[in-house]
Amino acid sequence: MRKTILAGVLSLGALLGTARPAHADCLSESVSSCDADFGGSNNYYTIAIRGWCYMIRSGMCAALDS
């Protein structure tokens, strides 16, 4: 069952197309804004939140890039 679900997820990803890279300026701004927003402490929770922030804001750069 897990293999079927994994195959379905991978097929859906293939149907969506390949990702295109975002501009470096947008990525640099997203990393610095995440560091400013969640950089106060270096415990496990803020490191994890900062990692999610990097992924989300980097994805926004790629999605909003035209």
PDB file of N, H, CA, C and O in Angstrom:
ATOM      1  N   MET A   1       0.821  -1.188   0.000  1.00  0.00           N
ATOM      2  CA  MET A   1       0.000   0.000   0.000  1.00  0.00           C
ATOM      3  C   MET A   1       0.867   1.256   0.000  1.00  0.00           C
ATOM      4  O   MET A   1       0.560   2.227  -0.691  1.00  0.00           O
ATOM      5  N   ARG A   2       1.945   1.233   0.773  1.00  0.00           N
ATOM      6  H   ARG A   2       2.195   0.444   1.334  1.00  0.00           H
ATOM      7  CA  ARG A   2       2.828   2.396   0.823  1.00  0.00           C
ATOM      8  C   ARG A   2       3.481   2.655  -0.522  1.00  0.00           C
ATOM      9  O   ARG A   2       3.664   3.803  -0.928  1.00  0.00           O
ATOM     10  N   LYS A   3       3.831   1.573  -1.210  1.00  0.00           N
ATOM     11  H   LYS A   3       3.683   0.641  -0.880  1.00  0.00           H
ATOM     12  CA  LYS A   3       4.454   1.745  -2.524  1.00  0.00           C
ATOM     13  C   LYS A   3       3.472   2.349  -3.515  1.00  0.00           C
ATOM     14  O   LYS A   3       3.866   3.140  -4.372  1.00  0.00           O
ATOM     15  N   THR A   4       2.213   1.991  -3.409  1.00  0.00           N
ATOM     16  H   THR A   4       1.893   1.349  -2.713  1.00  0.00           H
ATOM     17  CA  THR A   4       1.194   2.547  -4.297  1.00  0.00           C
ATOM     18  C   THR A   4       1.008   4.038  -4.041  1.00  0.00           C
ATOM     19  O   THR A   4       0.900   4.828  -4.978  1.00  0.00           O
ATOM     20  N   ILE A   5       0.971   4.413  -2.773  1.00  0.00           N
ATOM     21  H   ILE A   5       1.058   3.771  -2.012  1.00  0.00           H
ATOM     22  CA  ILE A   5       0.828   5.825  -2.422  1.00  0.00           C
ATOM     23  C   ILE A   5       2.049   6.602  -2.890  1.00  0.00           C
ATOM     24  O   ILE A   5       1.913   7.690  -3.450  1.00  0.00           O
ATOM     25  N   LEU A   6       3.231   6.061  -2.670  1.00  0.00           N
ATOM     26  H   LEU A   6       3.341   5.177  -2.216  1.00  0.00           H
ATOM     27  CA  LEU A   6       4.457   6.725  -3.103  1.00  0.00           C
ATOM     28  C   LEU A   6       4.487   6.878  -4.617  1.00  0.00           C
ATOM     29  O   LEU A   6       4.879   7.926  -5.129  1.00  0.00           O
ATOM     30  N   ALA A   7       4.079   5.846  -5.329  1.00  0.00           N
ATOM     31  H   ALA A   7       3.761   4.994  -4.913  1.00  0.00           H
ATOM     32  CA  ALA A   7       4.043   5.924  -6.793  1.00  0.00           C
ATOM     33  C   ALA A   7       3.048   6.985  -7.254  1.00  0.00           C
ATOM     34  O   ALA A   7       3.313   7.700  -8.221  1.00  0.00           O
ATOM     35  N   GLY A   8       1.922   7.092  -6.583  1.00  0.00           N
ATOM     36  H   GLY A   8       1.707   6.511  -5.798  1.00  0.00           H
ATOM     37  CA  GLY A   8       0.939   8.112  -6.930  1.00  0.00           C
ATOM     38  C   GLY A   8       1.453   9.519  -6.692  1.00  0.00           C
ATOM     39  O   GLY A   8       1.237  10.415  -7.507  1.00  0.00           O
ATOM     40  N   VAL A   9       2.135   9.708  -5.572  1.00  0.00           N
ATOM     41  H   VAL A   9       2.310   8.980  -4.910  1.00  0.00           H
ATOM     42  CA  VAL A   9       2.694  11.027  -5.262  1.00  0.00           C
ATOM     43  C   VAL A   9       3.770  11.398  -6.274  1.00  0.00           C
ATOM     44  O   VAL A   9       3.814  12.536  -6.741  1.00  0.00           O
ATOM     45  N   LEU A  10       4.632  10.457  -6.613  1.00  0.00           N
ATOM     46  H   LEU A  10       4.596   9.532  -6.233  1.00  0.00           H
ATOM     47  CA  LEU A  10       5.678  10.733  -7.593  1.00  0.00           C
ATOM     48  C   LEU A  10       5.092  11.006  -8.975  1.00  0.00           C
ATOM     49  O   LEU A  10       5.607  11.855  -9.703  1.00  0.00           O
ATOM     50  N   SER A  11       4.032  10.308  -9.344  1.00  0.00           N
ATOM     51  H   SER A  11       3.614   9.619  -8.753  1.00  0.00           H
ATOM     52  CA  SER A  11       3.390  10.557 -10.638  1.00  0.00           C
ATOM     53  C   SER A  11       2.764  11.939 -10.673  1.00  0.00           C
ATOM     54  O   SER A  11       2.846  12.639 -11.682  1.00  0.00           O
ATOM     55  N   LEU A  12       2.144  12.330  -9.579  1.00  0.00           N
ATOM     56  H   LEU A  12       2.077  11.762  -8.759  1.00  0.00           H
ATOM     57  CA  LEU A  12       1.546  13.653  -9.511  1.00  0.00           C
ATOM     58  C   LEU A  12       2.621  14.727  -9.633  1.00  0.00           C
ATOM     59  O   LEU A  12       2.431  15.731 -10.319  1.00  0.00           O
ATOM     60  N   GLY A  13       3.743  14.510  -8.966  1.00  0.00           N
ATOM     61  H   GLY A  13       3.897  13.694  -8.408  1.00  0.00           H
ATOM     62  CA  GLY A  13       4.854  15.450  -9.084  1.00  0.00           C
ATOM     63  C   GLY A  13       5.379  15.544 -10.502  1.00  0.00           C
ATOM     64  O   GLY A  13       5.744  16.628 -10.958  1.00  0.00           O
ATOM     65  N   ALA A  14       5.420  14.433 -11.199  1.00  0.00           N
ATOM     66  H   ALA A  14       5.123  13.553 -10.828  1.00  0.00           H
ATOM     67  CA  ALA A  14       5.887  14.437 -12.588  1.00  0.00           C
ATOM     68  C   ALA A  14       4.898  15.154 -13.496  1.00  0.00           C
ATOM     69  O   ALA A  14       5.303  15.798 -14.464  1.00  0.00           O
ATOM     70  N   LEU A  15       3.616  15.053 -13.199  1.00  0.00           N
ATOM     71  H   LEU A  15       3.287  14.530 -12.413  1.00  0.00           H
ATOM     72  CA  LEU A  15       2.611  15.732 -14.012  1.00  0.00           C
ATOM     73  C   LEU A  15       2.648  17.244 -13.837  1.00  0.00           C
ATOM     74  O   LEU A  15       2.294  17.989 -14.750  1.00  0.00           O
ATOM     75  N   LEU A  16       3.073  17.689 -12.672  1.00  0.00           N
ATOM     76  H   LEU A  16       3.361  17.084 -11.930  1.00  0.00           H
ATOM     77  CA  LEU A  16       3.123  19.124 -12.418  1.00  0.00           C
ATOM     78  C   LEU A  16       4.251  19.806 -13.169  1.00  0.00           C
ATOM     79  O   LEU A  16       4.242  21.028 -13.317  1.00  0.00           O
ATOM     80  N   GLY A  17       5.209  19.051 -13.640  1.00  0.00           N
ATOM     81  H   GLY A  17       5.216  18.058 -13.520  1.00  0.00           H
ATOM     82  CA  GLY A  17       6.305  19.625 -14.407  1.00  0.00           C
ATOM     83  C   GLY A  17       7.547  19.832 -13.570  1.00  0.00           C
ATOM     84  O   GLY A  17       7.560  19.587 -12.364  1.00  0.00           O
ATOM     85  N   THR A  18       8.558  20.276 -14.222  1.00  0.00           N
ATOM     86  H   THR A  18       8.547  20.474 -15.202  1.00  0.00           H
ATOM     87  CA  THR A  18       9.828  20.479 -13.541  1.00  0.00           C
ATOM     88  C   THR A  18       9.860  21.858 -12.902  1.00  0.00           C
ATOM     89  O   THR A  18       9.234  22.803 -13.383  1.00  0.00           O
ATOM     90  N   ALA A  19      10.584  21.945 -11.838  1.00  0.00           N
ATOM     91  H   ALA A  19      11.093  21.177 -11.448  1.00  0.00           H
ATOM     92  CA  ALA A  19      10.720  23.222 -11.146  1.00  0.00           C
ATOM     93  C   ALA A  19      11.716  24.097 -11.888  1.00  0.00           C
ATOM     94  O   ALA A  19      12.665  23.605 -12.497  1.00  0.00           O
ATOM     95  N   ARG A  20      11.487  25.388 -11.827  1.00  0.00           N
ATOM     96  H   ARG A  20      10.716  25.788 -11.332  1.00  0.00           H
ATOM     97  CA  ARG A  20      12.446  26.302 -12.432  1.00  0.00           C
ATOM     98  C   ARG A  20      13.093  27.104 -11.314  1.00  0.00           C
ATOM     99  O   ARG A  20      12.443  27.386 -10.307  1.00  0.00           O
ATOM    100  N   PRO A  21      14.326  27.467 -11.464  1.00  0.00           N
ATOM    101  CA  PRO A  21      15.016  28.188 -10.396  1.00  0.00           C
ATOM    102  C   PRO A  21      14.516  29.626 -10.264  1.00  0.00           C
ATOM    103  O   PRO A  21      14.072  30.236 -11.237  1.00  0.00           O
ATOM    104  N   ALA A  22      14.596  30.140  -9.071  1.00  0.00           N
ATOM    105  H   ALA A  22      14.957  29.644  -8.281  1.00  0.00           H
ATOM    106  CA  ALA A  22      14.212  31.525  -8.813  1.00  0.00           C
ATOM    107  C   ALA A  22      15.454  32.408  -8.885  1.00  0.00           C
ATOM    108  O   ALA A  22      16.582  31.917  -8.910  1.00  0.00           O
ATOM    109  N   HIS A  23      15.228  33.701  -8.916  1.00  0.00           N
ATOM    110  H   HIS A  23      14.311  34.100  -8.896  1.00  0.00           H
ATOM    111  CA  HIS A  23      16.345  34.638  -8.953  1.00  0.00           C
ATOM    112  C   HIS A  23      17.084  34.639  -7.619  1.00  0.00           C
ATOM    113  O   HIS A  23      16.477  34.470  -6.561  1.00  0.00           O
ATOM    114  N   ALA A  24      18.382  34.827  -7.680  1.00  0.00           N
ATOM    115  H   ALA A  24      18.875  34.964  -8.539  1.00  0.00           H
ATOM    116  CA  ALA A  24      19.204  34.799  -6.470  1.00  0.00           C
ATOM    117  C   ALA A  24      18.868  35.953  -5.536  1.00  0.00           C
ATOM    118  O   ALA A  24      18.968  35.802  -4.318  1.00  0.00           O
ATOM    119  N   ASP A  25      18.474  37.094  -6.074  1.00  0.00           N
ATOM    120  H   ASP A  25      18.392  37.216  -7.063  1.00  0.00           H
ATOM    121  CA  ASP A  25      18.128  38.235  -5.220  1.00  0.00           C
ATOM    122  C   ASP A  25      16.931  37.911  -4.330  1.00  0.00           C
ATOM    123  O   ASP A  25      16.922  38.230  -3.141  1.00  0.00           O
ATOM    124  N   CYS A  26      15.935  37.282  -4.915  1.00  0.00           N
ATOM    125  H   CYS A  26      15.942  37.023  -5.881  1.00  0.00           H
ATOM    126  CA  CYS A  26      14.741  36.921  -4.143  1.00  0.00           C
ATOM    127  C   CYS A  26      15.084  35.878  -3.077  1.00  0.00           C
ATOM    128  O   CYS A  26      14.604  35.956  -1.947  1.00  0.00           O
ATOM    129  N   LEU A  27      15.917  34.905  -3.446  1.00  0.00           N
ATOM    130  H   LEU A  27      16.308  34.842  -4.364  1.00  0.00           H
ATOM    131  CA  LEU A  27      16.304  33.879  -2.473  1.00  0.00           C
ATOM    132  C   LEU A  27      17.116  34.475  -1.332  1.00  0.00           C
ATOM    133  O   LEU A  27      16.931  34.102  -0.174  1.00  0.00           O
ATOM    134  N   SER A  28      18.010  35.395  -1.654  1.00  0.00           N
ATOM    135  H   SER A  28      18.160  35.698  -2.595  1.00  0.00           H
ATOM    136  CA  SER A  28      18.819  36.040  -0.621  1.00  0.00           C
ATOM    137  C   SER A  28      17.942  36.847   0.330  1.00  0.00           C
ATOM    138  O   SER A  28      18.149  36.823   1.543  1.00  0.00           O
ATOM    139  N   GLU A  29      16.964  37.561  -0.221  1.00  0.00           N
ATOM    140  H   GLU A  29      16.796  37.580  -1.206  1.00  0.00           H
ATOM    141  CA  GLU A  29      16.042  38.329   0.623  1.00  0.00           C
ATOM    142  C   GLU A  29      15.186  37.420   1.498  1.00  0.00           C
ATOM    143  O   GLU A  29      14.903  37.750   2.649  1.00  0.00           O
ATOM    144  N   SER A  30      14.775  36.279   0.954  1.00  0.00           N
ATOM    145  H   SER A  30      15.005  36.011   0.019  1.00  0.00           H
ATOM    146  CA  SER A  30      13.942  35.376   1.749  1.00  0.00           C
ATOM    147  C   SER A  30      14.738  34.759   2.892  1.00  0.00           C
ATOM    148  O   SER A  30      14.213  34.604   3.995  1.00  0.00           O
ATOM    149  N   VAL A  31      15.994  34.406   2.645  1.00  0.00           N
ATOM    150  H   VAL A  31      16.420  34.531   1.749  1.00  0.00           H
ATOM    151  CA  VAL A  31      16.827  33.845   3.711  1.00  0.00           C
ATOM    152  C   VAL A  31      17.087  34.887   4.792  1.00  0.00           C
ATOM    153  O   VAL A  31      16.993  34.584   5.981  1.00  0.00           O
ATOM    154  N   SER A  32      17.410  36.107   4.390  1.00  0.00           N
ATOM    155  H   SER A  32      17.487  36.353   3.424  1.00  0.00           H
ATOM    156  CA  SER A  32      17.685  37.138   5.396  1.00  0.00           C
ATOM    157  C   SER A  32      16.427  37.513   6.179  1.00  0.00           C
ATOM    158  O   SER A  32      16.514  37.816   7.369  1.00  0.00           O
ATOM    159  N   SER A  33      15.258  37.498   5.530  1.00  0.00           N
ATOM    160  H   SER A  33      15.188  37.253   4.564  1.00  0.00           H
ATOM    161  CA  SER A  33      14.035  37.814   6.271  1.00  0.00           C
ATOM    162  C   SER A  33      13.665  36.689   7.237  1.00  0.00           C
ATOM    163  O   SER A  33      13.160  36.954   8.327  1.00  0.00           O
ATOM    164  N   CYS A  34      13.911  35.437   6.847  1.00  0.00           N
ATOM    165  H   CYS A  34      14.321  35.222   5.960  1.00  0.00           H
ATOM    166  CA  CYS A  34      13.658  34.326   7.770  1.00  0.00           C
ATOM    167  C   CYS A  34      14.608  34.389   8.962  1.00  0.00           C
ATOM    168  O   CYS A  34      14.208  34.123  10.095  1.00  0.00           O
ATOM    169  N   ASP A  35      15.869  34.741   8.701  1.00  0.00           N
ATOM    170  H   ASP A  35      16.194  34.956   7.780  1.00  0.00           H
ATOM    171  CA  ASP A  35      16.819  34.874   9.801  1.00  0.00           C
ATOM    172  C   ASP A  35      16.416  36.006  10.736  1.00  0.00           C
ATOM    173  O   ASP A  35      16.568  35.895  11.953  1.00  0.00           O
ATOM    174  N   ALA A  36      15.905  37.093  10.171  1.00  0.00           N
ATOM    175  H   ALA A  36      15.781  37.183   9.183  1.00  0.00           H
ATOM    176  CA  ALA A  36      15.468  38.212  11.003  1.00  0.00           C
ATOM    177  C   ALA A  36      14.217  37.849  11.802  1.00  0.00           C
ATOM    178  O   ALA A  36      14.080  38.250  12.958  1.00  0.00           O
ATOM    179  N   ASP A  37      13.311  37.096  11.192  1.00  0.00           N
ATOM    180  H   ASP A  37      13.423  36.770  10.253  1.00  0.00           H
ATOM    181  CA  ASP A  37      12.061  36.743  11.873  1.00  0.00           C
ATOM    182  C   ASP A  37      12.244  35.661  12.929  1.00  0.00           C
ATOM    183  O   ASP A  37      11.630  35.731  13.994  1.00  0.00           O
ATOM    184  N   PHE A  38      13.078  34.660  12.651  1.00  0.00           N
ATOM    185  H   PHE A  38      13.576  34.603  11.786  1.00  0.00           H
ATOM    186  CA  PHE A  38      13.189  33.495  13.534  1.00  0.00           C
ATOM    187  C   PHE A  38      14.618  33.232  13.991  1.00  0.00           C
ATOM    188  O   PHE A  38      14.950  32.089  14.307  1.00  0.00           O
ATOM    189  N   GLY A  39      15.458  34.228  14.035  1.00  0.00           N
ATOM    190  H   GLY A  39      15.189  35.156  13.778  1.00  0.00           H
ATOM    191  CA  GLY A  39      16.854  34.004  14.373  1.00  0.00           C
ATOM    192  C   GLY A  39      17.223  34.314  15.802  1.00  0.00           C
ATOM    193  O   GLY A  39      18.409  34.381  16.123  1.00  0.00           O
ATOM    194  N   GLY A  40      16.244  34.507  16.678  1.00  0.00           N
ATOM    195  H   GLY A  40      15.280  34.453  16.418  1.00  0.00           H
ATOM    196  CA  GLY A  40      16.537  34.922  18.036  1.00  0.00           C
ATOM    197  C   GLY A  40      17.177  33.856  18.898  1.00  0.00           C
ATOM    198  O   GLY A  40      17.972  34.174  19.783  1.00  0.00           O
ATOM    199  N   SER A  41      16.852  32.613  18.664  1.00  0.00           N
ATOM    200  H   SER A  41      16.206  32.355  17.945  1.00  0.00           H
ATOM    201  CA  SER A  41      17.335  31.530  19.505  1.00  0.00           C
ATOM    202  C   SER A  41      17.748  30.369  18.620  1.00  0.00           C
ATOM    203  O   SER A  41      17.238  30.217  17.509  1.00  0.00           O
ATOM    204  N   ASN A  42      18.656  29.560  19.100  1.00  0.00           N
ATOM    205  H   ASN A  42      19.070  29.683  20.002  1.00  0.00           H
ATOM    206  CA  ASN A  42      19.119  28.424  18.310  1.00  0.00           C
ATOM    207  C   ASN A  42      18.706  27.096  18.929  1.00  0.00           C
ATOM    208  O   ASN A  42      19.472  26.133  18.899  1.00  0.00           O
ATOM    209  N   ASN A  43      17.499  27.036  19.490  1.00  0.00           N
ATOM    210  H   ASN A  43      16.876  27.818  19.514  1.00  0.00           H
ATOM    211  CA  ASN A  43      17.024  25.735  19.951  1.00  0.00           C
ATOM    212  C   ASN A  43      16.422  24.978  18.770  1.00  0.00           C
ATOM    213  O   ASN A  43      16.297  25.524  17.674  1.00  0.00           O
ATOM    214  N   TYR A  44      16.060  23.747  18.995  1.00  0.00           N
ATOM    215  H   TYR A  44      16.162  23.304  19.886  1.00  0.00           H
ATOM    216  CA  TYR A  44      15.607  22.884  17.905  1.00  0.00           C
ATOM    217  C   TYR A  44      14.349  23.409  17.222  1.00  0.00           C
ATOM    218  O   TYR A  44      14.189  23.257  16.010  1.00  0.00           O
ATOM    219  N   TYR A  45      13.464  24.019  17.986  1.00  0.00           N
ATOM    220  H   TYR A  45      13.594  24.142  18.970  1.00  0.00           H
ATOM    221  CA  TYR A  45      12.202  24.481  17.411  1.00  0.00           C
ATOM    222  C   TYR A  45      12.411  25.646  16.453  1.00  0.00           C
ATOM    223  O   TYR A  45      11.850  25.653  15.358  1.00  0.00           O
ATOM    224  N   THR A  46      13.207  26.622  16.851  1.00  0.00           N
ATOM    225  H   THR A  46      13.662  26.616  17.741  1.00  0.00           H
ATOM    226  CA  THR A  46      13.407  27.761  15.957  1.00  0.00           C
ATOM    227  C   THR A  46      14.239  27.379  14.738  1.00  0.00           C
ATOM    228  O   THR A  46      14.053  27.955  13.666  1.00  0.00           O
ATOM    229  N   ILE A  47      15.141  26.431  14.878  1.00  0.00           N
ATOM    230  H   ILE A  47      15.292  25.964  15.749  1.00  0.00           H
ATOM    231  CA  ILE A  47      15.894  25.952  13.718  1.00  0.00           C
ATOM    232  C   ILE A  47      14.953  25.268  12.742  1.00  0.00           C
ATOM    233  O   ILE A  47      15.061  25.470  11.532  1.00  0.00           O
ATOM    234  N   ALA A  48      14.031  24.461  13.251  1.00  0.00           N
ATOM    235  H   ALA A  48      13.943  24.297  14.234  1.00  0.00           H
ATOM    236  CA  ALA A  48      13.059  23.784  12.386  1.00  0.00           C
ATOM    237  C   ALA A  48      12.119  24.790  11.730  1.00  0.00           C
ATOM    238  O   ALA A  48      11.821  24.675  10.541  1.00  0.00           O
ATOM    239  N   ILE A  49      11.653  25.767  12.488  1.00  0.00           N
ATOM    240  H   ILE A  49      11.894  25.861  13.453  1.00  0.00           H
ATOM    241  CA  ILE A  49      10.764  26.787  11.928  1.00  0.00           C
ATOM    242  C   ILE A  49      11.494  27.596  10.869  1.00  0.00           C
ATOM    243  O   ILE A  49      10.926  27.917   9.825  1.00  0.00           O
ATOM    244  N   ARG A  50      12.745  27.923  11.134  1.00  0.00           N
ATOM    245  H   ARG A  50      13.206  27.662  11.982  1.00  0.00           H
ATOM    246  CA  ARG A  50      13.524  28.682  10.153  1.00  0.00           C
ATOM    247  C   ARG A  50      13.722  27.873   8.877  1.00  0.00           C
ATOM    248  O   ARG A  50      13.688  28.436   7.783  1.00  0.00           O
ATOM    249  N   GLY A  51      13.928  26.566   8.995  1.00  0.00           N
ATOM    250  H   GLY A  51      13.956  26.108   9.884  1.00  0.00           H
ATOM    251  CA  GLY A  51      14.059  25.706   7.819  1.00  0.00           C
ATOM    252  C   GLY A  51      12.786  25.686   6.996  1.00  0.00           C
ATOM    253  O   GLY A  51      12.834  25.772   5.769  1.00  0.00           O
ATOM    254  N   TRP A  52      11.642  25.573   7.668  1.00  0.00           N
ATOM    255  H   TRP A  52      11.603  25.503   8.665  1.00  0.00           H
ATOM    256  CA  TRP A  52      10.364  25.628   6.944  1.00  0.00           C
ATOM    257  C   TRP A  52      10.168  26.988   6.296  1.00  0.00           C
ATOM    258  O   TRP A  52       9.653  27.084   5.182  1.00  0.00           O
ATOM    259  N   CYS A  53      10.575  28.032   6.989  1.00  0.00           N
ATOM    260  H   CYS A  53      10.993  27.954   7.894  1.00  0.00           H
ATOM    261  CA  CYS A  53      10.469  29.382   6.437  1.00  0.00           C
ATOM    262  C   CYS A  53      11.304  29.504   5.165  1.00  0.00           C
ATOM    263  O   CYS A  53      10.850  30.093   4.185  1.00  0.00           O
ATOM    264  N   TYR A  54      12.517  28.953   5.171  1.00  0.00           N
ATOM    265  H   TYR A  54      12.885  28.474   5.968  1.00  0.00           H
ATOM    266  CA  TYR A  54      13.358  28.975   3.967  1.00  0.00           C
ATOM    267  C   TYR A  54      12.648  28.291   2.808  1.00  0.00           C
ATOM    268  O   TYR A  54      12.617  28.815   1.695  1.00  0.00           O
ATOM    269  N   MET A  55      12.076  27.117   3.070  1.00  0.00           N
ATOM    270  H   MET A  55      12.101  26.690   3.974  1.00  0.00           H
ATOM    271  CA  MET A  55      11.422  26.369   1.992  1.00  0.00           C
ATOM    272  C   MET A  55      10.191  27.101   1.465  1.00  0.00           C
ATOM    273  O   MET A  55       9.981  27.171   0.254  1.00  0.00           O
ATOM    274  N   ILE A  56       9.383  27.643   2.363  1.00  0.00           N
ATOM    275  H   ILE A  56       9.554  27.586   3.347  1.00  0.00           H
ATOM    276  CA  ILE A  56       8.152  28.310   1.942  1.00  0.00           C
ATOM    277  C   ILE A  56       8.459  29.584   1.172  1.00  0.00           C
ATOM    278  O   ILE A  56       7.899  29.813   0.100  1.00  0.00           O
ATOM    279  N   ARG A  57       9.339  30.408   1.707  1.00  0.00           N
ATOM    280  H   ARG A  57       9.795  30.222   2.578  1.00  0.00           H
ATOM    281  CA  ARG A  57       9.629  31.675   1.027  1.00  0.00           C
ATOM    282  C   ARG A  57      10.430  31.466  -0.251  1.00  0.00           C
ATOM    283  O   ARG A  57      10.287  32.246  -1.193  1.00  0.00           O
ATOM    284  N   SER A  58      11.265  30.439  -0.309  1.00  0.00           N
ATOM    285  H   SER A  58      11.381  29.806   0.456  1.00  0.00           H
ATOM    286  CA  SER A  58      11.952  30.122  -1.565  1.00  0.00           C
ATOM    287  C   SER A  58      10.952  29.648  -2.603  1.00  0.00           C
ATOM    288  O   SER A  58      11.068  29.990  -3.780  1.00  0.00           O
ATOM    289  N   GLY A  59       9.975  28.867  -2.178  1.00  0.00           N
ATOM    290  H   GLY A  59       9.881  28.589  -1.222  1.00  0.00           H
ATOM    291  CA  GLY A  59       8.922  28.436  -3.089  1.00  0.00           C
ATOM    292  C   GLY A  59       8.094  29.602  -3.583  1.00  0.00           C
ATOM    293  O   GLY A  59       7.660  29.617  -4.734  1.00  0.00           O
ATOM    294  N   MET A  60       7.872  30.587  -2.713  1.00  0.00           N
ATOM    295  H   MET A  60       8.225  30.574  -1.778  1.00  0.00           H
ATOM    296  CA  MET A  60       7.140  31.771  -3.140  1.00  0.00           C
ATOM    297  C   MET A  60       7.937  32.548  -4.176  1.00  0.00           C
ATOM    298  O   MET A  60       7.358  33.112  -5.105  1.00  0.00           O
ATOM    299  N   CYS A  61       9.254  32.586  -4.029  1.00  0.00           N
ATOM    300  H   CYS A  61       9.724  32.128  -3.274  1.00  0.00           H
ATOM    301  CA  CYS A  61      10.093  33.258  -5.032  1.00  0.00           C
ATOM    302  C   CYS A  61       9.945  32.581  -6.384  1.00  0.00           C
ATOM    303  O   CYS A  61       9.804  33.252  -7.406  1.00  0.00           O
ATOM    304  N   ALA A  62       9.976  31.268  -6.392  1.00  0.00           N
ATOM    305  H   ALA A  62      10.091  30.723  -5.561  1.00  0.00           H
ATOM    306  CA  ALA A  62       9.868  30.534  -7.657  1.00  0.00           C
ATOM    307  C   ALA A  62       8.469  30.659  -8.242  1.00  0.00           C
ATOM    308  O   ALA A  62       8.317  30.746  -9.461  1.00  0.00           O
ATOM    309  N   ALA A  63       7.446  30.669  -7.395  1.00  0.00           N
ATOM    310  H   ALA A  63       7.570  30.598  -6.405  1.00  0.00           H
ATOM    311  CA  ALA A  63       6.069  30.729  -7.894  1.00  0.00           C
ATOM    312  C   ALA A  63       5.706  32.121  -8.393  1.00  0.00           C
ATOM    313  O   ALA A  63       4.991  32.256  -9.386  1.00  0.00           O
ATOM    314  N   LEU A  64       6.185  33.145  -7.720  1.00  0.00           N
ATOM    315  H   LEU A  64       6.765  33.036  -6.913  1.00  0.00           H
ATOM    316  CA  LEU A  64       5.814  34.508  -8.084  1.00  0.00           C
ATOM    317  C   LEU A  64       6.745  35.116  -9.115  1.00  0.00           C
ATOM    318  O   LEU A  64       6.493  36.216  -9.608  1.00  0.00           O
ATOM    319  N   ASP A  65       7.810  34.418  -9.444  1.00  0.00           N
ATOM    320  H   ASP A  65       8.015  33.524  -9.044  1.00  0.00           H
ATOM    321  CA  ASP A  65       8.760  34.914 -10.435  1.00  0.00           C
ATOM    322  C   ASP A  65       8.126  34.844 -11.820  1.00  0.00           C
ATOM    323  O   ASP A  65       7.597  33.807 -12.222  1.00  0.00           O
ATOM    324  N   SER A  66       8.185  35.937 -12.529  1.00  0.00           N
ATOM    325  H   SER A  66       8.614  36.779 -12.203  1.00  0.00           H
ATOM    326  CA  SER A  66       7.590  35.901 -13.872  1.00  0.00           C
ATOM    327  C   SER A  66       8.538  36.388 -14.935  1.00  0.00           C
ATOM    328  O   SER A  66       8.181  36.417 -16.113  1.00  0.00           O
TER     329      SER A  66
END
